[in-house]
Amino acid sequence: MYSPQTFFLQEVKGQKPDGLGGLIDDWGLFKEVSGYIDLVTGTDETTKQNAFVEESTHILIIPEFIEGITDNMRVVDQTNRYYDITYSDNPVGIKHHNEIYLKFEGVLSGEE
């Protein structure tokens, strides 16, 4: 089996000046996790969950269940690529693992 990668779950801790007179979100660490990320392939089936899945580009599988992950958070990988969380799933509701649907948003410059 392949070794999992390290990912950083981040949440908004507040806001900070953007240097142009406005404010931007100030992201902070929620939890460091190990998991596997993969590209999502689309489907034509219509379900309520697919509304979230359709806009998702990737899925993050976290083998050890983490409580409290929401769609107001983001995921950052070890190369500073970041993904918005579109849907956080607890499959079958048994708290075995997390399946986090993501939308790729870009690469952090290091100032965020």
Chimera marker file (.cmm) of the C-alpha trace (Angstrom):
<marker_set name="trace">
<marker id="1" x="0.000" y="0.000" z="0.000" r="1" g="1" b="0" radius="0.5"/>
<marker id="2" x="1.138" y="3.545" z="-0.704" r="1" g="1" b="0" radius="0.5"/>
<marker id="3" x="2.087" y="5.837" z="2.169" r="1" g="1" b="0" radius="0.5"/>
<marker id="4" x="-0.439" y="8.603" z="2.852" r="1" g="1" b="0" radius="0.5"/>
<marker id="5" x="0.403" y="12.255" z="2.244" r="1" g="1" b="0" radius="0.5"/>
<marker id="6" x="0.156" y="15.042" z="4.809" r="1" g="1" b="0" radius="0.5"/>
<marker id="7" x="-2.602" y="17.632" z="4.362" r="1" g="1" b="0" radius="0.5"/>
<marker id="8" x="-3.520" y="20.696" z="6.376" r="1" g="1" b="0" radius="0.5"/>
<marker id="9" x="-7.190" y="21.372" z="7.106" r="1" g="1" b="0" radius="0.5"/>
<marker id="10" x="-7.632" y="25.113" z="7.578" r="1" g="1" b="0" radius="0.5"/>
<marker id="11" x="-10.486" y="27.254" z="8.855" r="1" g="1" b="0" radius="0.5"/>
<marker id="12" x="-11.066" y="31.007" z="8.857" r="1" g="1" b="0" radius="0.5"/>
<marker id="13" x="-9.851" y="32.464" z="12.158" r="1" g="1" b="0" radius="0.5"/>
<marker id="14" x="-10.842" y="36.053" z="11.310" r="1" g="1" b="0" radius="0.5"/>
<marker id="15" x="-9.993" y="38.711" z="8.763" r="1" g="1" b="0" radius="0.5"/>
<marker id="16" x="-6.884" y="40.763" z="8.039" r="1" g="1" b="0" radius="0.5"/>
<marker id="17" x="-6.059" y="43.784" z="5.856" r="1" g="1" b="0" radius="0.5"/>
<marker id="18" x="-5.421" y="42.996" z="2.191" r="1" g="1" b="0" radius="0.5"/>
<marker id="19" x="-3.081" y="45.966" z="1.671" r="1" g="1" b="0" radius="0.5"/>
<marker id="20" x="-5.609" y="47.723" z="-0.571" r="1" g="1" b="0" radius="0.5"/>
<marker id="21" x="-7.973" y="49.012" z="2.112" r="1" g="1" b="0" radius="0.5"/>
<marker id="22" x="-10.098" y="45.879" z="2.265" r="1" g="1" b="0" radius="0.5"/>
<marker id="23" x="-10.102" y="42.664" z="4.244" r="1" g="1" b="0" radius="0.5"/>
<marker id="24" x="-9.316" y="39.052" z="3.378" r="1" g="1" b="0" radius="0.5"/>
<marker id="25" x="-9.868" y="35.829" z="5.296" r="1" g="1" b="0" radius="0.5"/>
<marker id="26" x="-7.169" y="34.913" z="7.799" r="1" g="1" b="0" radius="0.5"/>
<marker id="27" x="-6.765" y="31.128" z="7.588" r="1" g="1" b="0" radius="0.5"/>
<marker id="28" x="-5.429" y="29.042" z="10.465" r="1" g="1" b="0" radius="0.5"/>
<marker id="29" x="-4.752" y="25.375" z="11.086" r="1" g="1" b="0" radius="0.5"/>
<marker id="30" x="-7.711" y="23.218" z="12.156" r="1" g="1" b="0" radius="0.5"/>
<marker id="31" x="-5.963" y="19.847" z="11.935" r="1" g="1" b="0" radius="0.5"/>
<marker id="32" x="-3.001" y="18.171" z="10.217" r="1" g="1" b="0" radius="0.5"/>
<marker id="33" x="-4.114" y="14.867" z="8.664" r="1" g="1" b="0" radius="0.5"/>
<marker id="34" x="-2.749" y="11.990" z="6.616" r="1" g="1" b="0" radius="0.5"/>
<marker id="35" x="-4.679" y="10.779" z="3.612" r="1" g="1" b="0" radius="0.5"/>
<marker id="36" x="-4.960" y="10.136" z="-0.092" r="1" g="1" b="0" radius="0.5"/>
<marker id="37" x="-6.122" y="12.594" z="-2.764" r="1" g="1" b="0" radius="0.5"/>
<marker id="38" x="-7.468" y="11.627" z="-6.163" r="1" g="1" b="0" radius="0.5"/>
<marker id="39" x="-9.061" y="13.274" z="-9.176" r="1" g="1" b="0" radius="0.5"/>
<marker id="40" x="-12.861" y="12.976" z="-9.338" r="1" g="1" b="0" radius="0.5"/>
<marker id="41" x="-14.488" y="11.702" z="-12.514" r="1" g="1" b="0" radius="0.5"/>
<marker id="42" x="-18.000" y="12.872" z="-13.321" r="1" g="1" b="0" radius="0.5"/>
<marker id="43" x="-21.258" y="10.950" z="-13.485" r="1" g="1" b="0" radius="0.5"/>
<marker id="44" x="-24.626" y="11.587" z="-15.130" r="1" g="1" b="0" radius="0.5"/>
<marker id="45" x="-26.636" y="10.221" z="-12.195" r="1" g="1" b="0" radius="0.5"/>
<marker id="46" x="-28.781" y="12.818" z="-10.455" r="1" g="1" b="0" radius="0.5"/>
<marker id="47" x="-28.772" y="12.764" z="-6.657" r="1" g="1" b="0" radius="0.5"/>
<marker id="48" x="-28.721" y="15.500" z="-4.052" r="1" g="1" b="0" radius="0.5"/>
<marker id="49" x="-25.070" y="14.755" z="-3.227" r="1" g="1" b="0" radius="0.5"/>
<marker id="50" x="-24.090" y="15.020" z="-6.899" r="1" g="1" b="0" radius="0.5"/>
<marker id="51" x="-24.806" y="18.761" z="-6.796" r="1" g="1" b="0" radius="0.5"/>
<marker id="52" x="-21.728" y="19.043" z="-4.567" r="1" g="1" b="0" radius="0.5"/>
<marker id="53" x="-19.777" y="16.357" z="-6.406" r="1" g="1" b="0" radius="0.5"/>
<marker id="54" x="-20.322" y="17.969" z="-9.828" r="1" g="1" b="0" radius="0.5"/>
<marker id="55" x="-18.380" y="21.089" z="-8.861" r="1" g="1" b="0" radius="0.5"/>
<marker id="56" x="-15.677" y="19.018" z="-7.141" r="1" g="1" b="0" radius="0.5"/>
<marker id="57" x="-12.374" y="18.288" z="-8.853" r="1" g="1" b="0" radius="0.5"/>
<marker id="58" x="-10.744" y="15.991" z="-6.264" r="1" g="1" b="0" radius="0.5"/>
<marker id="59" x="-11.571" y="13.748" z="-3.318" r="1" g="1" b="0" radius="0.5"/>
<marker id="60" x="-9.503" y="13.397" z="-0.152" r="1" g="1" b="0" radius="0.5"/>
<marker id="61" x="-9.805" y="10.136" z="1.771" r="1" g="1" b="0" radius="0.5"/>
<marker id="62" x="-8.759" y="10.361" z="5.426" r="1" g="1" b="0" radius="0.5"/>
<marker id="63" x="-8.486" y="6.803" z="6.827" r="1" g="1" b="0" radius="0.5"/>
<marker id="64" x="-8.777" y="7.936" z="10.472" r="1" g="1" b="0" radius="0.5"/>
<marker id="65" x="-12.122" y="9.679" z="11.105" r="1" g="1" b="0" radius="0.5"/>
<marker id="66" x="-11.871" y="13.384" z="12.036" r="1" g="1" b="0" radius="0.5"/>
<marker id="67" x="-14.897" y="15.085" z="13.626" r="1" g="1" b="0" radius="0.5"/>
<marker id="68" x="-15.863" y="18.661" z="12.733" r="1" g="1" b="0" radius="0.5"/>
<marker id="69" x="-14.757" y="19.056" z="9.095" r="1" g="1" b="0" radius="0.5"/>
<marker id="70" x="-17.115" y="21.465" z="7.295" r="1" g="1" b="0" radius="0.5"/>
<marker id="71" x="-17.552" y="23.014" z="3.864" r="1" g="1" b="0" radius="0.5"/>
<marker id="72" x="-16.356" y="26.344" z="5.305" r="1" g="1" b="0" radius="0.5"/>
<marker id="73" x="-12.808" y="24.980" z="5.429" r="1" g="1" b="0" radius="0.5"/>
<marker id="74" x="-10.077" y="24.343" z="2.907" r="1" g="1" b="0" radius="0.5"/>
<marker id="75" x="-7.307" y="21.779" z="2.395" r="1" g="1" b="0" radius="0.5"/>
<marker id="76" x="-3.679" y="22.658" z="1.647" r="1" g="1" b="0" radius="0.5"/>
<marker id="77" x="-1.212" y="20.018" z="0.440" r="1" g="1" b="0" radius="0.5"/>
<marker id="78" x="2.555" y="19.901" z="0.961" r="1" g="1" b="0" radius="0.5"/>
<marker id="79" x="3.223" y="21.836" z="-2.257" r="1" g="1" b="0" radius="0.5"/>
<marker id="80" x="0.878" y="24.718" z="-1.242" r="1" g="1" b="0" radius="0.5"/>
<marker id="81" x="-1.930" y="23.744" z="-3.616" r="1" g="1" b="0" radius="0.5"/>
<marker id="82" x="-5.223" y="24.555" z="-1.957" r="1" g="1" b="0" radius="0.5"/>
<marker id="83" x="-8.723" y="23.194" z="-2.376" r="1" g="1" b="0" radius="0.5"/>
<marker id="84" x="-12.079" y="24.447" z="-1.111" r="1" g="1" b="0" radius="0.5"/>
<marker id="85" x="-14.147" y="21.782" z="0.626" r="1" g="1" b="0" radius="0.5"/>
<marker id="86" x="-17.438" y="21.302" z="-1.239" r="1" g="1" b="0" radius="0.5"/>
<marker id="87" x="-18.766" y="18.358" z="0.790" r="1" g="1" b="0" radius="0.5"/>
<marker id="88" x="-17.539" y="16.503" z="3.888" r="1" g="1" b="0" radius="0.5"/>
<marker id="89" x="-18.864" y="12.940" z="4.025" r="1" g="1" b="0" radius="0.5"/>
<marker id="90" x="-18.991" y="10.460" z="6.895" r="1" g="1" b="0" radius="0.5"/>
<marker id="91" x="-19.875" y="7.385" z="4.785" r="1" g="1" b="0" radius="0.5"/>
<marker id="92" x="-22.714" y="5.292" z="6.212" r="1" g="1" b="0" radius="0.5"/>
<marker id="93" x="-22.563" y="7.497" z="9.345" r="1" g="1" b="0" radius="0.5"/>
<marker id="94" x="-20.261" y="5.102" z="11.226" r="1" g="1" b="0" radius="0.5"/>
<marker id="95" x="-17.286" y="7.454" z="11.778" r="1" g="1" b="0" radius="0.5"/>
<marker id="96" x="-14.853" y="5.019" z="10.129" r="1" g="1" b="0" radius="0.5"/>
<marker id="97" x="-13.165" y="7.469" z="7.718" r="1" g="1" b="0" radius="0.5"/>
<marker id="98" x="-13.759" y="10.802" z="5.959" r="1" g="1" b="0" radius="0.5"/>
<marker id="99" x="-14.386" y="11.388" z="2.267" r="1" g="1" b="0" radius="0.5"/>
<marker id="100" x="-13.846" y="15.076" z="1.551" r="1" g="1" b="0" radius="0.5"/>
<marker id="101" x="-14.921" y="16.442" z="-1.842" r="1" g="1" b="0" radius="0.5"/>
<marker id="102" x="-12.716" y="19.311" z="-2.993" r="1" g="1" b="0" radius="0.5"/>
<marker id="103" x="-12.507" y="21.985" z="-5.667" r="1" g="1" b="0" radius="0.5"/>
<marker id="104" x="-8.999" y="22.984" z="-6.740" r="1" g="1" b="0" radius="0.5"/>
<marker id="105" x="-8.532" y="26.736" z="-6.275" r="1" g="1" b="0" radius="0.5"/>
<marker id="106" x="-4.849" y="27.437" z="-6.916" r="1" g="1" b="0" radius="0.5"/>
<marker id="107" x="-1.436" y="27.648" z="-5.294" r="1" g="1" b="0" radius="0.5"/>
<marker id="108" x="-0.730" y="29.741" z="-2.203" r="1" g="1" b="0" radius="0.5"/>
<marker id="109" x="2.016" y="32.339" z="-2.542" r="1" g="1" b="0" radius="0.5"/>
<marker id="110" x="3.172" y="31.913" z="1.053" r="1" g="1" b="0" radius="0.5"/>
<marker id="111" x="1.576" y="35.102" z="2.374" r="1" g="1" b="0" radius="0.5"/>
<marker id="112" x="-1.820" y="33.572" z="3.123" r="1" g="1" b="0" radius="0.5"/>
<link id1="1" id2="2" r="1" g="1" b="0" radius="0.2"/>
<link id1="2" id2="3" r="1" g="1" b="0" radius="0.2"/>
<link id1="3" id2="4" r="1" g="1" b="0" radius="0.2"/>
<link id1="4" id2="5" r="1" g="1" b="0" radius="0.2"/>
<link id1="5" id2="6" r="1" g="1" b="0" radius="0.2"/>
<link id1="6" id2="7" r="1" g="1" b="0" radius="0.2"/>
<link id1="7" id2="8" r="1" g="1" b="0" radius="0.2"/>
<link id1="8" id2="9" r="1" g="1" b="0" radius="0.2"/>
<link id1="9" id2="10" r="1" g="1" b="0" radius="0.2"/>
<link id1="10" id2="11" r="1" g="1" b="0" radius="0.2"/>
<link id1="11" id2="12" r="1" g="1" b="0" radius="0.2"/>
<link id1="12" id2="13" r="1" g="1" b="0" radius="0.2"/>
<link id1="13" id2="14" r="1" g="1" b="0" radius="0.2"/>
<link id1="14" id2="15" r="1" g="1" b="0" radius="0.2"/>
<link id1="15" id2="16" r="1" g="1" b="0" radius="0.2"/>
<link id1="16" id2="17" r="1" g="1" b="0" radius="0.2"/>
<link id1="17" id2="18" r="1" g="1" b="0" radius="0.2"/>
<link id1="18" id2="19" r="1" g="1" b="0" radius="0.2"/>
<link id1="19" id2="20" r="1" g="1" b="0" radius="0.2"/>
<link id1="20" id2="21" r="1" g="1" b="0" radius="0.2"/>
<link id1="21" id2="22" r="1" g="1" b="0" radius="0.2"/>
<link id1="22" id2="23" r="1" g="1" b="0" radius="0.2"/>
<link id1="23" id2="24" r="1" g="1" b="0" radius="0.2"/>
<link id1="24" id2="25" r="1" g="1" b="0" radius="0.2"/>
<link id1="25" id2="26" r="1" g="1" b="0" radius="0.2"/>
<link id1="26" id2="27" r="1" g="1" b="0" radius="0.2"/>
<link id1="27" id2="28" r="1" g="1" b="0" radius="0.2"/>
<link id1="28" id2="29" r="1" g="1" b="0" radius="0.2"/>
<link id1="29" id2="30" r="1" g="1" b="0" radius="0.2"/>
<link id1="30" id2="31" r="1" g="1" b="0" radius="0.2"/>
<link id1="31" id2="32" r="1" g="1" b="0" radius="0.2"/>
<link id1="32" id2="33" r="1" g="1" b="0" radius="0.2"/>
<link id1="33" id2="34" r="1" g="1" b="0" radius="0.2"/>
<link id1="34" id2="35" r="1" g="1" b="0" radius="0.2"/>
<link id1="35" id2="36" r="1" g="1" b="0" radius="0.2"/>
<link id1="36" id2="37" r="1" g="1" b="0" radius="0.2"/>
<link id1="37" id2="38" r="1" g="1" b="0" radius="0.2"/>
<link id1="38" id2="39" r="1" g="1" b="0" radius="0.2"/>
<link id1="39" id2="40" r="1" g="1" b="0" radius="0.2"/>
<link id1="40" id2="41" r="1" g="1" b="0" radius="0.2"/>
<link id1="41" id2="42" r="1" g="1" b="0" radius="0.2"/>
<link id1="42" id2="43" r="1" g="1" b="0" radius="0.2"/>
<link id1="43" id2="44" r="1" g="1" b="0" radius="0.2"/>
<link id1="44" id2="45" r="1" g="1" b="0" radius="0.2"/>
<link id1="45" id2="46" r="1" g="1" b="0" radius="0.2"/>
<link id1="46" id2="47" r="1" g="1" b="0" radius="0.2"/>
<link id1="47" id2="48" r="1" g="1" b="0" radius="0.2"/>
<link id1="48" id2="49" r="1" g="1" b="0" radius="0.2"/>
<link id1="49" id2="50" r="1" g="1" b="0" radius="0.2"/>
<link id1="50" id2="51" r="1" g="1" b="0" radius="0.2"/>
<link id1="51" id2="52" r="1" g="1" b="0" radius="0.2"/>
<link id1="52" id2="53" r="1" g="1" b="0" radius="0.2"/>
<link id1="53" id2="54" r="1" g="1" b="0" radius="0.2"/>
<link id1="54" id2="55" r="1" g="1" b="0" radius="0.2"/>
<link id1="55" id2="56" r="1" g="1" b="0" radius="0.2"/>
<link id1="56" id2="57" r="1" g="1" b="0" radius="0.2"/>
<link id1="57" id2="58" r="1" g="1" b="0" radius="0.2"/>
<link id1="58" id2="59" r="1" g="1" b="0" radius="0.2"/>
<link id1="59" id2="60" r="1" g="1" b="0" radius="0.2"/>
<link id1="60" id2="61" r="1" g="1" b="0" radius="0.2"/>
<link id1="61" id2="62" r="1" g="1" b="0" radius="0.2"/>
<link id1="62" id2="63" r="1" g="1" b="0" radius="0.2"/>
<link id1="63" id2="64" r="1" g="1" b="0" radius="0.2"/>
<link id1="64" id2="65" r="1" g="1" b="0" radius="0.2"/>
<link id1="65" id2="66" r="1" g="1" b="0" radius="0.2"/>
<link id1="66" id2="67" r="1" g="1" b="0" radius="0.2"/>
<link id1="67" id2="68" r="1" g="1" b="0" radius="0.2"/>
<link id1="68" id2="69" r="1" g="1" b="0" radius="0.2"/>
<link id1="69" id2="70" r="1" g="1" b="0" radius="0.2"/>
<link id1="70" id2="71" r="1" g="1" b="0" radius="0.2"/>
<link id1="71" id2="72" r="1" g="1" b="0" radius="0.2"/>
<link id1="72" id2="73" r="1" g="1" b="0" radius="0.2"/>
<link id1="73" id2="74" r="1" g="1" b="0" radius="0.2"/>
<link id1="74" id2="75" r="1" g="1" b="0" radius="0.2"/>
<link id1="75" id2="76" r="1" g="1" b="0" radius="0.2"/>
<link id1="76" id2="77" r="1" g="1" b="0" radius="0.2"/>
<link id1="77" id2="78" r="1" g="1" b="0" radius="0.2"/>
<link id1="78" id2="79" r="1" g="1" b="0" radius="0.2"/>
<link id1="79" id2="80" r="1" g="1" b="0" radius="0.2"/>
<link id1="80" id2="81" r="1" g="1" b="0" radius="0.2"/>
<link id1="81" id2="82" r="1" g="1" b="0" radius="0.2"/>
<link id1="82" id2="83" r="1" g="1" b="0" radius="0.2"/>
<link id1="83" id2="84" r="1" g="1" b="0" radius="0.2"/>
<link id1="84" id2="85" r="1" g="1" b="0" radius="0.2"/>
<link id1="85" id2="86" r="1" g="1" b="0" radius="0.2"/>
<link id1="86" id2="87" r="1" g="1" b="0" radius="0.2"/>
<link id1="87" id2="88" r="1" g="1" b="0" radius="0.2"/>
<link id1="88" id2="89" r="1" g="1" b="0" radius="0.2"/>
<link id1="89" id2="90" r="1" g="1" b="0" radius="0.2"/>
<link id1="90" id2="91" r="1" g="1" b="0" radius="0.2"/>
<link id1="91" id2="92" r="1" g="1" b="0" radius="0.2"/>
<link id1="92" id2="93" r="1" g="1" b="0" radius="0.2"/>
<link id1="93" id2="94" r="1" g="1" b="0" radius="0.2"/>
<link id1="94" id2="95" r="1" g="1" b="0" radius="0.2"/>
<link id1="95" id2="96" r="1" g="1" b="0" radius="0.2"/>
<link id1="96" id2="97" r="1" g="1" b="0" radius="0.2"/>
<link id1="97" id2="98" r="1" g="1" b="0" radius="0.2"/>
<link id1="98" id2="99" r="1" g="1" b="0" radius="0.2"/>
<link id1="99" id2="100" r="1" g="1" b="0" radius="0.2"/>
<link id1="100" id2="101" r="1" g="1" b="0" radius="0.2"/>
<link id1="101" id2="102" r="1" g="1" b="0" radius="0.2"/>
<link id1="102" id2="103" r="1" g="1" b="0" radius="0.2"/>
<link id1="103" id2="104" r="1" g="1" b="0" radius="0.2"/>
<link id1="104" id2="105" r="1" g="1" b="0" radius="0.2"/>
<link id1="105" id2="106" r="1" g="1" b="0" radius="0.2"/>
<link id1="106" id2="107" r="1" g="1" b="0" radius="0.2"/>
<link id1="107" id2="108" r="1" g="1" b="0" radius="0.2"/>
<link id1="108" id2="109" r="1" g="1" b="0" radius="0.2"/>
<link id1="109" id2="110" r="1" g="1" b="0" radius="0.2"/>
<link id1="110" id2="111" r="1" g="1" b="0" radius="0.2"/>
<link id1="111" id2="112" r="1" g="1" b="0" radius="0.2"/>
</marker_set>
